[in-house]
């Protein structure tokens, strides 16, 4: 591959990463703001994606279950609170959407060092929950600083596990 082809492939990969990120952020907003009222739209989006890429389910389902288990543990430990006492359906759908997004970008992620991915996963994951807190979708009974540190640590571990298990 010559230098021009390499630059073109990198530019295409970067564009795909940006577009995928924007689509996932829209999915995130629909899930967190719409919650169970917009669950039908989340489900339709996921079914459309999986209908086109059924092979993604071999990655998506186990990793989303791991994420839901992490959130359930944090809920059980009193780090999180949700209305109803269980993780809500919209959050499970969000995990399915997030892991679908990861499946789409996993080749692009290989361009980055593990340290950058761990840092981005830790802070990005915790920041999304902080945004959910600000939007009233989740309650952090232990306060913002303590919970953000705990959630960052959990997301660091989650990112490392997924990297070791599925992405490398």
Secondary structure, 3 states (H helix, E strand, C coil): CCHHHHHHHHHHHHHHHHHHHHHHHHHHHHHHHHHHHHHHHHHHHHHHHHHHCHHHHHHHHHHHHHHHHHHHHHHHCCCCECCCCCCCHHHHHHHHHHHHHHHHHHHHHCCCCHHHHHHHHHHHHHHHHHHHHHCCCCECCCCHHHHHHHHHHHHHHHHHHHHHHHHC
